[in-house]
Amino acid sequence: MELTKVYIQLGILFILMLTGYLLGKLKFFTAENNATFSKFIVNVALPAVIISGMNMPLTKENMNRALTIFGLSFIVYALTFIIAWFIPK
């Protein structure tokens, strides 16, 4: 799996966020603009980076890897739910 494309896209996204932060500190953006850009990043840019990073051919190996990760994620989620259920009591 080639992660360089994902790292490049994340780097570009980080540079854009840093630019927005610096322009915000210089009072270039209003609070309304800041909220709009934040919504754009969360609702459009980040999902696009995730989908773009998952753009790979569908092979048996990739499918097995995805199912393994899904299974492990489900187990971890279930365990944390069980632990969280019993800790407060």
PyMOL Python script that loads the backbone (N, CA, C, O; Angstrom):
from pymol import cmd

cmd.read_pdbstr("""\
ATOM      1  N   MET A   1       0.857  -1.177   0.000  1.00  0.00           N
ATOM      2  CA  MET A   1       0.000   0.000   0.000  1.00  0.00           C
ATOM      3  C   MET A   1       0.902   1.239   0.000  1.00  0.00           C
ATOM      4  O   MET A   1       1.863   1.335   0.764  1.00  0.00           O
ATOM      5  N   GLU A   2       0.569   2.155  -0.858  1.00  0.00           N
ATOM      6  CA  GLU A   2       1.386   3.347  -1.011  1.00  0.00           C
ATOM      7  C   GLU A   2       0.777   4.492  -0.198  1.00  0.00           C
ATOM      8  O   GLU A   2      -0.262   5.044  -0.561  1.00  0.00           O
ATOM      9  N   LEU A   3       1.434   4.832   0.893  1.00  0.00           N
ATOM     10  CA  LEU A   3       0.925   5.870   1.791  1.00  0.00           C
ATOM     11  C   LEU A   3       1.474   7.246   1.461  1.00  0.00           C
ATOM     12  O   LEU A   3       1.070   8.233   2.075  1.00  0.00           O
ATOM     13  N   THR A   4       2.390   7.332   0.502  1.00  0.00           N
ATOM     14  CA  THR A   4       2.978   8.632   0.195  1.00  0.00           C
ATOM     15  C   THR A   4       1.935   9.634  -0.272  1.00  0.00           C
ATOM     16  O   THR A   4       2.010  10.813   0.075  1.00  0.00           O
ATOM     17  N   LYS A   5       0.969   9.181  -1.050  1.00  0.00           N
ATOM     18  CA  LYS A   5      -0.076  10.086  -1.531  1.00  0.00           C
ATOM     19  C   LYS A   5      -0.885  10.639  -0.366  1.00  0.00           C
ATOM     20  O   LYS A   5      -1.233  11.820  -0.344  1.00  0.00           O
ATOM     21  N   VAL A   6      -1.179   9.778   0.595  1.00  0.00           N
ATOM     22  CA  VAL A   6      -1.946  10.221   1.762  1.00  0.00           C
ATOM     23  C   VAL A   6      -1.142  11.228   2.565  1.00  0.00           C
ATOM     24  O   VAL A   6      -1.680  12.242   3.012  1.00  0.00           O
ATOM     25  N   TYR A   7       0.150  10.954   2.752  1.00  0.00           N
ATOM     26  CA  TYR A   7       0.996  11.874   3.507  1.00  0.00           C
ATOM     27  C   TYR A   7       1.108  13.224   2.811  1.00  0.00           C
ATOM     28  O   TYR A   7       1.114  14.265   3.468  1.00  0.00           O
ATOM     29  N   ILE A   8       1.198  13.211   1.487  1.00  0.00           N
ATOM     30  CA  ILE A   8       1.268  14.465   0.739  1.00  0.00           C
ATOM     31  C   ILE A   8      -0.026  15.248   0.915  1.00  0.00           C
ATOM     32  O   ILE A   8       0.005  16.458   1.143  1.00  0.00           O
ATOM     33  N   GLN A   9      -1.173  14.560   0.812  1.00  0.00           N
ATOM     34  CA  GLN A   9      -2.456  15.236   0.970  1.00  0.00           C
ATOM     35  C   GLN A   9      -2.639  15.762   2.381  1.00  0.00           C
ATOM     36  O   GLN A   9      -3.161  16.861   2.571  1.00  0.00           O
ATOM     37  N   LEU A  10      -2.215  14.989   3.374  1.00  0.00           N
ATOM     38  CA  LEU A  10      -2.295  15.467   4.751  1.00  0.00           C
ATOM     39  C   LEU A  10      -1.367  16.658   4.964  1.00  0.00           C
ATOM     40  O   LEU A  10      -1.707  17.587   5.696  1.00  0.00           O
ATOM     41  N   GLY A  11      -0.205  16.635   4.333  1.00  0.00           N
ATOM     42  CA  GLY A  11       0.714  17.775   4.424  1.00  0.00           C
ATOM     43  C   GLY A  11       0.100  19.030   3.833  1.00  0.00           C
ATOM     44  O   GLY A  11       0.208  20.115   4.405  1.00  0.00           O
ATOM     45  N   ILE A  12      -0.548  18.875   2.678  1.00  0.00           N
ATOM     46  CA  ILE A  12      -1.212  20.023   2.059  1.00  0.00           C
ATOM     47  C   ILE A  12      -2.326  20.536   2.960  1.00  0.00           C
ATOM     48  O   ILE A  12      -2.484  21.744   3.135  1.00  0.00           O
ATOM     49  N   LEU A  13      -3.097  19.616   3.530  1.00  0.00           N
ATOM     50  CA  LEU A  13      -4.178  20.013   4.432  1.00  0.00           C
ATOM     51  C   LEU A  13      -3.620  20.728   5.666  1.00  0.00           C
ATOM     52  O   LEU A  13      -4.193  21.716   6.126  1.00  0.00           O
ATOM     53  N   PHE A  14      -2.504  20.229   6.198  1.00  0.00           N
ATOM     54  CA  PHE A  14      -1.877  20.865   7.346  1.00  0.00           C
ATOM     55  C   PHE A  14      -1.403  22.270   7.001  1.00  0.00           C
ATOM     56  O   PHE A  14      -1.575  23.196   7.794  1.00  0.00           O
ATOM     57  N   ILE A  15      -0.805  22.436   5.823  1.00  0.00           N
ATOM     58  CA  ILE A  15      -0.349  23.762   5.393  1.00  0.00           C
ATOM     59  C   ILE A  15      -1.524  24.720   5.258  1.00  0.00           C
ATOM     60  O   ILE A  15      -1.435  25.883   5.652  1.00  0.00           O
ATOM     61  N   LEU A  16      -2.632  24.223   4.698  1.00  0.00           N
ATOM     62  CA  LEU A  16      -3.822  25.066   4.582  1.00  0.00           C
ATOM     63  C   LEU A  16      -4.360  25.471   5.956  1.00  0.00           C
ATOM     64  O   LEU A  16      -4.752  26.620   6.163  1.00  0.00           O
ATOM     65  N   MET A  17      -4.373  24.519   6.891  1.00  0.00           N
ATOM     66  CA  MET A  17      -4.849  24.844   8.234  1.00  0.00           C
ATOM     67  C   MET A  17      -3.912  25.826   8.923  1.00  0.00           C
ATOM     68  O   MET A  17      -4.368  26.739   9.612  1.00  0.00           O
ATOM     69  N   LEU A  18      -2.615  25.647   8.744  1.00  0.00           N
ATOM     70  CA  LEU A  18      -1.645  26.565   9.334  1.00  0.00           C
ATOM     71  C   LEU A  18      -1.800  27.967   8.742  1.00  0.00           C
ATOM     72  O   LEU A  18      -1.721  28.966   9.457  1.00  0.00           O
ATOM     73  N   THR A  19      -2.021  28.027   7.425  1.00  0.00           N
ATOM     74  CA  THR A  19      -2.244  29.318   6.778  1.00  0.00           C
ATOM     75  C   THR A  19      -3.497  29.989   7.337  1.00  0.00           C
ATOM     76  O   THR A  19      -3.491  31.184   7.632  1.00  0.00           O
ATOM     77  N   GLY A  20      -4.566  29.213   7.481  1.00  0.00           N
ATOM     78  CA  GLY A  20      -5.795  29.760   8.055  1.00  0.00           C
ATOM     79  C   GLY A  20      -5.593  30.240   9.477  1.00  0.00           C
ATOM     80  O   GLY A  20      -6.120  31.283   9.863  1.00  0.00           O
ATOM     81  N   TYR A  21      -4.829  29.484  10.265  1.00  0.00           N
ATOM     82  CA  TYR A  21      -4.554  29.878  11.643  1.00  0.00           C
ATOM     83  C   TYR A  21      -3.780  31.195  11.686  1.00  0.00           C
ATOM     84  O   TYR A  21      -4.110  32.100  12.452  1.00  0.00           O
ATOM     85  N   LEU A  22      -2.746  31.283  10.850  1.00  0.00           N
ATOM     86  CA  LEU A  22      -1.929  32.501  10.849  1.00  0.00           C
ATOM     87  C   LEU A  22      -2.736  33.710  10.364  1.00  0.00           C
ATOM     88  O   LEU A  22      -2.619  34.804  10.916  1.00  0.00           O
ATOM     89  N   LEU A  23      -3.557  33.500   9.324  1.00  0.00           N
ATOM     90  CA  LEU A  23      -4.392  34.607   8.848  1.00  0.00           C
ATOM     91  C   LEU A  23      -5.441  35.003   9.891  1.00  0.00           C
ATOM     92  O   LEU A  23      -5.820  36.170   9.990  1.00  0.00           O
ATOM     93  N   GLY A  24      -5.900  34.029  10.658  1.00  0.00           N
ATOM     94  CA  GLY A  24      -6.826  34.336  11.748  1.00  0.00           C
ATOM     95  C   GLY A  24      -6.161  35.155  12.838  1.00  0.00           C
ATOM     96  O   GLY A  24      -6.764  36.075  13.391  1.00  0.00           O
ATOM     97  N   LYS A  25      -4.905  34.816  13.148  1.00  0.00           N
ATOM     98  CA  LYS A  25      -4.172  35.582  14.156  1.00  0.00           C
ATOM     99  C   LYS A  25      -3.916  37.017  13.698  1.00  0.00           C
ATOM    100  O   LYS A  25      -3.825  37.935  14.512  1.00  0.00           O
ATOM    101  N   LEU A  26      -3.804  37.190  12.387  1.00  0.00           N
ATOM    102  CA  LEU A  26      -3.593  38.533  11.842  1.00  0.00           C
ATOM    103  C   LEU A  26      -4.914  39.277  11.637  1.00  0.00           C
ATOM    104  O   LEU A  26      -4.938  40.360  11.052  1.00  0.00           O
ATOM    105  N   LYS A  27      -6.009  38.690  12.120  1.00  0.00           N
ATOM    106  CA  LYS A  27      -7.361  39.284  12.023  1.00  0.00           C
ATOM    107  C   LYS A  27      -7.809  39.462  10.575  1.00  0.00           C
ATOM    108  O   LYS A  27      -8.551  40.393  10.260  1.00  0.00           O
ATOM    109  N   PHE A  28      -7.353  38.559   9.687  1.00  0.00           N
ATOM    110  CA  PHE A  28      -7.750  38.615   8.287  1.00  0.00           C
ATOM    111  C   PHE A  28      -9.159  38.054   8.102  1.00  0.00           C
ATOM    112  O   PHE A  28      -9.907  38.504   7.234  1.00  0.00           O
ATOM    113  N   PHE A  29      -9.514  37.059   8.933  1.00  0.00           N
ATOM    114  CA  PHE A  29     -10.830  36.429   8.860  1.00  0.00           C
ATOM    115  C   PHE A  29     -11.710  36.898  10.005  1.00  0.00           C
ATOM    116  O   PHE A  29     -11.230  37.210  11.095  1.00  0.00           O
ATOM    117  N   THR A  30     -13.003  36.941   9.737  1.00  0.00           N
ATOM    118  CA  THR A  30     -13.960  37.214  10.808  1.00  0.00           C
ATOM    119  C   THR A  30     -14.331  35.894  11.462  1.00  0.00           C
ATOM    120  O   THR A  30     -13.956  34.827  10.975  1.00  0.00           O
ATOM    121  N   ALA A  31     -15.058  35.964  12.551  1.00  0.00           N
ATOM    122  CA  ALA A  31     -15.497  34.752  13.241  1.00  0.00           C
ATOM    123  C   ALA A  31     -16.416  33.934  12.346  1.00  0.00           C
ATOM    124  O   ALA A  31     -16.386  32.704  12.384  1.00  0.00           O
ATOM    125  N   GLU A  32     -17.227  34.602  11.546  1.00  0.00           N
ATOM    126  CA  GLU A  32     -18.139  33.895  10.637  1.00  0.00           C
ATOM    127  C   GLU A  32     -17.349  33.144   9.560  1.00  0.00           C
ATOM    128  O   GLU A  32     -17.674  32.001   9.237  1.00  0.00           O
ATOM    129  N   ASN A  33     -16.317  33.781   9.007  1.00  0.00           N
ATOM    130  CA  ASN A  33     -15.469  33.107   8.021  1.00  0.00           C
ATOM    131  C   ASN A  33     -14.770  31.901   8.630  1.00  0.00           C
ATOM    132  O   ASN A  33     -14.653  30.853   7.995  1.00  0.00           O
ATOM    133  N   ASN A  34     -14.311  32.057   9.857  1.00  0.00           N
ATOM    134  CA  ASN A  34     -13.627  30.976  10.546  1.00  0.00           C
ATOM    135  C   ASN A  34     -14.546  29.773  10.703  1.00  0.00           C
ATOM    136  O   ASN A  34     -14.125  28.641  10.469  1.00  0.00           O
ATOM    137  N   ALA A  35     -15.793  30.002  11.096  1.00  0.00           N
ATOM    138  CA  ALA A  35     -16.741  28.904  11.251  1.00  0.00           C
ATOM    139  C   ALA A  35     -17.025  28.229   9.915  1.00  0.00           C
ATOM    140  O   ALA A  35     -17.142  27.005   9.851  1.00  0.00           O
ATOM    141  N   THR A  36     -17.134  29.008   8.861  1.00  0.00           N
ATOM    142  CA  THR A  36     -17.385  28.453   7.531  1.00  0.00           C
ATOM    143  C   THR A  36     -16.224  27.588   7.064  1.00  0.00           C
ATOM    144  O   THR A  36     -16.439  26.492   6.545  1.00  0.00           O
ATOM    145  N   PHE A  37     -14.997  28.065   7.243  1.00  0.00           N
ATOM    146  CA  PHE A  37     -13.834  27.287   6.837  1.00  0.00           C
ATOM    147  C   PHE A  37     -13.697  26.017   7.676  1.00  0.00           C
ATOM    148  O   PHE A  37     -13.318  24.967   7.157  1.00  0.00           O
ATOM    149  N   SER A  38     -14.001  26.111   8.956  1.00  0.00           N
ATOM    150  CA  SER A  38     -13.933  24.925   9.808  1.00  0.00           C
ATOM    151  C   SER A  38     -14.944  23.879   9.355  1.00  0.00           C
ATOM    152  O   SER A  38     -14.621  22.693   9.290  1.00  0.00           O
ATOM    153  N   LYS A  39     -16.153  24.303   9.045  1.00  0.00           N
ATOM    154  CA  LYS A  39     -17.161  23.365   8.545  1.00  0.00           C
ATOM    155  C   LYS A  39     -16.718  22.733   7.235  1.00  0.00           C
ATOM    156  O   LYS A  39     -16.923  21.539   7.016  1.00  0.00           O
ATOM    157  N   PHE A  40     -16.107  23.539   6.356  1.00  0.00           N
ATOM    158  CA  PHE A  40     -15.627  23.008   5.085  1.00  0.00           C
ATOM    159  C   PHE A  40     -14.566  21.935   5.305  1.00  0.00           C
ATOM    160  O   PHE A  40     -14.609  20.874   4.682  1.00  0.00           O
ATOM    161  N   ILE A  41     -13.620  22.212   6.186  1.00  0.00           N
ATOM    162  CA  ILE A  41     -12.536  21.251   6.430  1.00  0.00           C
ATOM    163  C   ILE A  41     -13.089  19.961   7.008  1.00  0.00           C
ATOM    164  O   ILE A  41     -12.720  18.874   6.562  1.00  0.00           O
ATOM    165  N   VAL A  42     -13.972  20.067   7.997  1.00  0.00           N
ATOM    166  CA  VAL A  42     -14.496  18.873   8.654  1.00  0.00           C
ATOM    167  C   VAL A  42     -15.454  18.103   7.749  1.00  0.00           C
ATOM    168  O   VAL A  42     -15.412  16.873   7.720  1.00  0.00           O
ATOM    169  N   ASN A  43     -16.304  18.793   7.019  1.00  0.00           N
ATOM    170  CA  ASN A  43     -17.344  18.120   6.249  1.00  0.00           C
ATOM    171  C   ASN A  43     -16.951  17.765   4.821  1.00  0.00           C
ATOM    172  O   ASN A  43     -17.570  16.886   4.220  1.00  0.00           O
ATOM    173  N   VAL A  44     -15.938  18.425   4.261  1.00  0.00           N
ATOM    174  CA  VAL A  44     -15.582  18.176   2.859  1.00  0.00           C
ATOM    175  C   VAL A  44     -14.137  17.698   2.717  1.00  0.00           C
ATOM    176  O   VAL A  44     -13.888  16.635   2.149  1.00  0.00           O
ATOM    177  N   ALA A  45     -13.190  18.479   3.229  1.00  0.00           N
ATOM    178  CA  ALA A  45     -11.779  18.194   2.964  1.00  0.00           C
ATOM    179  C   ALA A  45     -11.303  16.896   3.630  1.00  0.00           C
ATOM    180  O   ALA A  45     -10.680  16.065   2.969  1.00  0.00           O
ATOM    181  N   LEU A  46     -11.582  16.711   4.912  1.00  0.00           N
ATOM    182  CA  LEU A  46     -11.126  15.496   5.589  1.00  0.00           C
ATOM    183  C   LEU A  46     -11.750  14.224   5.011  1.00  0.00           C
ATOM    184  O   LEU A  46     -11.024  13.258   4.775  1.00  0.00           O
ATOM    185  N   PRO A  47     -13.075  14.181   4.772  1.00  0.00           N
ATOM    186  CA  PRO A  47     -13.616  12.977   4.127  1.00  0.00           C
ATOM    187  C   PRO A  47     -13.022  12.732   2.743  1.00  0.00           C
ATOM    188  O   PRO A  47     -12.816  11.582   2.355  1.00  0.00           O
ATOM    189  N   ALA A  48     -12.744  13.795   1.999  1.00  0.00           N
ATOM    190  CA  ALA A  48     -12.131  13.621   0.677  1.00  0.00           C
ATOM    191  C   ALA A  48     -10.744  13.015   0.799  1.00  0.00           C
ATOM    192  O   ALA A  48     -10.373  12.164  -0.009  1.00  0.00           O
ATOM    193  N   VAL A  49      -9.975  13.434   1.786  1.00  0.00           N
ATOM    194  CA  VAL A  49      -8.638  12.872   1.996  1.00  0.00           C
ATOM    195  C   VAL A  49      -8.745  11.400   2.389  1.00  0.00           C
ATOM    196  O   VAL A  49      -7.955  10.577   1.927  1.00  0.00           O
ATOM    197  N   ILE A  50      -9.708  11.067   3.232  1.00  0.00           N
ATOM    198  CA  ILE A  50      -9.886   9.676   3.654  1.00  0.00           C
ATOM    199  C   ILE A  50     -10.266   8.803   2.463  1.00  0.00           C
ATOM    200  O   ILE A  50      -9.683   7.737   2.261  1.00  0.00           O
ATOM    201  N   ILE A  51     -11.235   9.249   1.679  1.00  0.00           N
ATOM    202  CA  ILE A  51     -11.670   8.474   0.520  1.00  0.00           C
ATOM    203  C   ILE A  51     -10.538   8.353  -0.494  1.00  0.00           C
ATOM    204  O   ILE A  51     -10.325   7.284  -1.067  1.00  0.00           O
ATOM    205  N   SER A  52      -9.822   9.432  -0.713  1.00  0.00           N
ATOM    206  CA  SER A  52      -8.700   9.406  -1.648  1.00  0.00           C
ATOM    207  C   SER A  52      -7.615   8.444  -1.169  1.00  0.00           C
ATOM    208  O   SER A  52      -6.996   7.757  -1.981  1.00  0.00           O
ATOM    209  N   GLY A  53      -7.385   8.392   0.122  1.00  0.00           N
ATOM    210  CA  GLY A  53      -6.369   7.491   0.670  1.00  0.00           C
ATOM    211  C   GLY A  53      -6.758   6.038   0.557  1.00  0.00           C
ATOM    212  O   GLY A  53      -5.894   5.160   0.567  1.00  0.00           O
ATOM    213  N   MET A  54      -8.039   5.771   0.449  1.00  0.00           N
ATOM    214  CA  MET A  54      -8.516   4.396   0.333  1.00  0.00           C
ATOM    215  C   MET A  54      -8.652   3.965  -1.126  1.00  0.00           C
ATOM    216  O   MET A  54      -9.131   2.864  -1.400  1.00  0.00           O
ATOM    217  N   ASN A  55      -8.245   4.802  -2.048  1.00  0.00           N
ATOM    218  CA  ASN A  55      -8.351   4.506  -3.465  1.00  0.00           C
ATOM    219  C   ASN A  55      -7.274   3.504  -3.855  1.00  0.00           C
ATOM    220  O   ASN A  55      -6.149   3.890  -4.174  1.00  0.00           O
ATOM    221  N   MET A  56      -7.616   2.220  -3.829  1.00  0.00           N
ATOM    222  CA  MET A  56      -6.676   1.162  -4.171  1.00  0.00           C
ATOM    223  C   MET A  56      -7.435   0.049  -4.875  1.00  0.00           C
ATOM    224  O   MET A  56      -8.654  -0.057  -4.737  1.00  0.00           O
ATOM    225  N   PRO A  57      -6.737  -0.766  -5.615  1.00  0.00           N
ATOM    226  CA  PRO A  57      -7.435  -1.839  -6.334  1.00  0.00           C
ATOM    227  C   PRO A  57      -8.041  -2.852  -5.368  1.00  0.00           C
ATOM    228  O   PRO A  57      -7.506  -3.102  -4.288  1.00  0.00           O
ATOM    229  N   LEU A  58      -9.158  -3.424  -5.775  1.00  0.00           N
ATOM    230  CA  LEU A  58      -9.838  -4.414  -4.945  1.00  0.00           C
ATOM    231  C   LEU A  58      -9.257  -5.786  -5.256  1.00  0.00           C
ATOM    232  O   LEU A  58      -9.587  -6.406  -6.267  1.00  0.00           O
ATOM    233  N   THR A  59      -8.391  -6.239  -4.371  1.00  0.00           N
ATOM    234  CA  THR A  59      -7.796  -7.567  -4.515  1.00  0.00           C
ATOM    235  C   THR A  59      -8.188  -8.396  -3.309  1.00  0.00           C
ATOM    236  O   THR A  59      -8.691  -7.877  -2.312  1.00  0.00           O
ATOM    237  N   LYS A  60      -7.949  -9.700  -3.417  1.00  0.00           N
ATOM    238  CA  LYS A  60      -8.280 -10.586  -2.301  1.00  0.00           C
ATOM    239  C   LYS A  60      -7.467 -10.218  -1.054  1.00  0.00           C
ATOM    240  O   LYS A  60      -7.979 -10.262   0.065  1.00  0.00           O
ATOM    241  N   GLU A  61      -6.204  -9.858  -1.260  1.00  0.00           N
ATOM    242  CA  GLU A  61      -5.345  -9.476  -0.132  1.00  0.00           C
ATOM    243  C   GLU A  61      -5.864  -8.215   0.557  1.00  0.00           C
ATOM    244  O   GLU A  61      -5.932  -8.164   1.786  1.00  0.00           O
ATOM    245  N   ASN A  62      -6.231  -7.201  -0.225  1.00  0.00           N
ATOM    246  CA  ASN A  62      -6.766  -5.965   0.351  1.00  0.00           C
ATOM    247  C   ASN A  62      -8.085  -6.212   1.063  1.00  0.00           C
ATOM    248  O   ASN A  62      -8.339  -5.624   2.114  1.00  0.00           O
ATOM    249  N   MET A  63      -8.930  -7.074   0.506  1.00  0.00           N
ATOM    250  CA  MET A  63     -10.206  -7.387   1.146  1.00  0.00           C
ATOM    251  C   MET A  63      -9.987  -8.117   2.468  1.00  0.00           C
ATOM    252  O   MET A  63     -10.646  -7.811   3.462  1.00  0.00           O
ATOM    253  N   ASN A  64      -9.073  -9.071   2.483  1.00  0.00           N
ATOM    254  CA  ASN A  64      -8.774  -9.786   3.732  1.00  0.00           C
ATOM    255  C   ASN A  64      -8.216  -8.835   4.787  1.00  0.00           C
ATOM    256  O   ASN A  64      -8.566  -8.933   5.963  1.00  0.00           O
ATOM    257  N   ARG A  65      -7.354  -7.922   4.368  1.00  0.00           N
ATOM    258  CA  ARG A  65      -6.784  -6.948   5.295  1.00  0.00           C
ATOM    259  C   ARG A  65      -7.875  -6.043   5.863  1.00  0.00           C
ATOM    260  O   ARG A  65      -7.892  -5.753   7.060  1.00  0.00           O
ATOM    261  N   ALA A  66      -8.787  -5.598   4.995  1.00  0.00           N
ATOM    262  CA  ALA A  66      -9.874  -4.721   5.442  1.00  0.00           C
ATOM    263  C   ALA A  66     -10.793  -5.446   6.416  1.00  0.00           C
ATOM    264  O   ALA A  66     -11.212  -4.875   7.423  1.00  0.00           O
ATOM    265  N   LEU A  67     -11.108  -6.709   6.115  1.00  0.00           N
ATOM    266  CA  LEU A  67     -11.968  -7.478   7.024  1.00  0.00           C
ATOM    267  C   LEU A  67     -11.285  -7.734   8.357  1.00  0.00           C
ATOM    268  O   LEU A  67     -11.931  -7.707   9.405  1.00  0.00           O
ATOM    269  N   THR A  68      -9.988  -7.981   8.323  1.00  0.00           N
ATOM    270  CA  THR A  68      -9.240  -8.177   9.570  1.00  0.00           C
ATOM    271  C   THR A  68      -9.270  -6.903  10.413  1.00  0.00           C
ATOM    272  O   THR A  68      -9.529  -6.958  11.615  1.00  0.00           O
ATOM    273  N   ILE A  69      -9.010  -5.777   9.793  1.00  0.00           N
ATOM    274  CA  ILE A  69      -9.034  -4.495  10.516  1.00  0.00           C
ATOM    275  C   ILE A  69     -10.435  -4.219  11.059  1.00  0.00           C
ATOM    276  O   ILE A  69     -10.585  -3.753  12.189  1.00  0.00           O
ATOM    277  N   PHE A  70     -11.459  -4.506  10.257  1.00  0.00           N
ATOM    278  CA  PHE A  70     -12.830  -4.303  10.710  1.00  0.00           C
ATOM    279  C   PHE A  70     -13.142  -5.187  11.915  1.00  0.00           C
ATOM    280  O   PHE A  70     -13.744  -4.734  12.888  1.00  0.00           O
ATOM    281  N   GLY A  71     -12.726  -6.454  11.841  1.00  0.00           N
ATOM    282  CA  GLY A  71     -12.962  -7.374  12.957  1.00  0.00           C
ATOM    283  C   GLY A  71     -12.256  -6.928  14.228  1.00  0.00           C
ATOM    284  O   GLY A  71     -12.842  -6.935  15.311  1.00  0.00           O
ATOM    285  N   LEU A  72     -10.988  -6.537  14.088  1.00  0.00           N
ATOM    286  CA  LEU A  72     -10.242  -6.056  15.255  1.00  0.00           C
ATOM    287  C   LEU A  72     -10.854  -4.777  15.822  1.00  0.00           C
ATOM    288  O   LEU A  72     -10.918  -4.602  17.039  1.00  0.00           O
ATOM    289  N   SER A  73     -11.299  -3.896  14.951  1.00  0.00           N
ATOM    290  CA  SER A  73     -11.941  -2.658  15.415  1.00  0.00           C
ATOM    291  C   SER A  73     -13.217  -2.967  16.178  1.00  0.00           C
ATOM    292  O   SER A  73     -13.499  -2.346  17.203  1.00  0.00           O
ATOM    293  N   PHE A  74     -13.988  -3.923  15.681  1.00  0.00           N
ATOM    294  CA  PHE A  74     -15.216  -4.306  16.357  1.00  0.00           C
ATOM    295  C   PHE A  74     -14.924  -4.879  17.741  1.00  0.00           C
ATOM    296  O   PHE A  74     -15.619  -4.565  18.707  1.00  0.00           O
ATOM    297  N   ILE A  75     -13.894  -5.720  17.831  1.00  0.00           N
ATOM    298  CA  ILE A  75     -13.526  -6.315  19.123  1.00  0.00           C
ATOM    299  C   ILE A  75     -13.086  -5.227  20.100  1.00  0.00           C
ATOM    300  O   ILE A  75     -13.510  -5.226  21.255  1.00  0.00           O
ATOM    301  N   VAL A  76     -12.253  -4.316  19.651  1.00  0.00           N
ATOM    302  CA  VAL A  76     -11.783  -3.229  20.524  1.00  0.00           C
ATOM    303  C   VAL A  76     -12.957  -2.367  20.968  1.00  0.00           C
ATOM    304  O   VAL A  76     -13.045  -1.995  22.139  1.00  0.00           O
ATOM    305  N   TYR A  77     -13.854  -2.048  20.051  1.00  0.00           N
ATOM    306  CA  TYR A  77     -15.020  -1.232  20.389  1.00  0.00           C
ATOM    307  C   TYR A  77     -15.889  -1.955  21.413  1.00  0.00           C
ATOM    308  O   TYR A  77     -16.350  -1.345  22.378  1.00  0.00           O
ATOM    309  N   ALA A  78     -16.112  -3.241  21.210  1.00  0.00           N
ATOM    310  CA  ALA A  78     -16.933  -4.015  22.147  1.00  0.00           C
ATOM    311  C   ALA A  78     -16.277  -4.068  23.523  1.00  0.00           C
ATOM    312  O   ALA A  78     -16.954  -3.920  24.541  1.00  0.00           O
ATOM    313  N   LEU A  79     -14.967  -4.279  23.557  1.00  0.00           N
ATOM    314  CA  LEU A  79     -14.266  -4.330  24.845  1.00  0.00           C
ATOM    315  C   LEU A  79     -14.322  -2.988  25.575  1.00  0.00           C
ATOM    316  O   LEU A  79     -14.542  -2.952  26.786  1.00  0.00           O
ATOM    317  N   THR A  80     -14.130  -1.907  24.864  1.00  0.00           N
ATOM    318  CA  THR A  80     -14.198  -0.606  25.528  1.00  0.00           C
ATOM    319  C   THR A  80     -15.610  -0.305  26.009  1.00  0.00           C
ATOM    320  O   THR A  80     -15.788   0.332  27.047  1.00  0.00           O
ATOM    321  N   PHE A  81     -16.609  -0.755  25.271  1.00  0.00           N
ATOM    322  CA  PHE A  81     -17.985  -0.578  25.718  1.00  0.00           C
ATOM    323  C   PHE A  81     -18.240  -1.364  26.994  1.00  0.00           C
ATOM    324  O   PHE A  81     -18.862  -0.854  27.926  1.00  0.00           O
ATOM    325  N   ILE A  82     -17.767  -2.594  27.040  1.00  0.00           N
ATOM    326  CA  ILE A  82     -17.951  -3.427  28.238  1.00  0.00           C
ATOM    327  C   ILE A  82     -17.201  -2.817  29.425  1.00  0.00           C
ATOM    328  O   ILE A  82     -17.741  -2.743  30.528  1.00  0.00           O
ATOM    329  N   ILE A  83     -15.979  -2.389  29.205  1.00  0.00           N
ATOM    330  CA  ILE A  83     -15.195  -1.776  30.295  1.00  0.00           C
ATOM    331  C   ILE A  83     -15.884  -0.516  30.783  1.00  0.00           C
ATOM    332  O   ILE A  83     -15.981  -0.291  31.989  1.00  0.00           O
ATOM    333  N   ALA A  84     -16.363   0.307  29.864  1.00  0.00           N
ATOM    334  CA  ALA A  84     -17.040   1.545  30.253  1.00  0.00           C
ATOM    335  C   ALA A  84     -18.346   1.263  30.983  1.00  0.00           C
ATOM    336  O   ALA A  84     -18.782   2.070  31.804  1.00  0.00           O
ATOM    337  N   TRP A  85     -18.960   0.157  30.702  1.00  0.00           N
ATOM    338  CA  TRP A  85     -20.226  -0.199  31.353  1.00  0.00           C
ATOM    339  C   TRP A  85     -19.999  -0.563  32.823  1.00  0.00           C
ATOM    340  O   TRP A  85     -20.824  -0.241  33.678  1.00  0.00           O
ATOM    341  N   PHE A  86     -18.875  -1.237  33.115  1.00  0.00           N
ATOM    342  CA  PHE A  86     -18.639  -1.721  34.470  1.00  0.00           C
ATOM    343  C   PHE A  86     -17.806  -0.784  35.335  1.00  0.00           C
ATOM    344  O   PHE A  86     -17.868  -0.895  36.559  1.00  0.00           O
ATOM    345  N   ILE A  87     -17.044   0.117  34.772  1.00  0.00           N
ATOM    346  CA  ILE A  87     -16.178   0.987  35.577  1.00  0.00           C
ATOM    347  C   ILE A  87     -16.977   1.913  36.499  1.00  0.00           C
ATOM    348  O   ILE A  87     -16.615   2.023  37.670  1.00  0.00           O
ATOM    349  N   PRO A  88     -18.034   2.582  36.048  1.00  0.00           N
ATOM    350  CA  PRO A  88     -18.734   3.489  36.951  1.00  0.00           C
ATOM    351  C   PRO A  88     -19.448   2.792  38.114  1.00  0.00           C
ATOM    352  O   PRO A  88     -19.795   3.440  39.102  1.00  0.00           O
ATOM    353  N   LYS A  89     -19.666   1.494  38.005  1.00  0.00           N
ATOM    354  CA  LYS A  89     -20.459   0.811  39.048  1.00  0.00           C
ATOM    355  C   LYS A  89     -19.624   0.356  40.179  1.00  0.00           C
ATOM    356  O   LYS A  89     -20.139  -0.231  41.130  1.00  0.00           O
TER     357      LYS A  89
END
""", "prot")
cmd.dss("prot")
cmd.show_as("cartoon", "prot")
cmd.util.cbc("prot")
cmd.orient("prot")
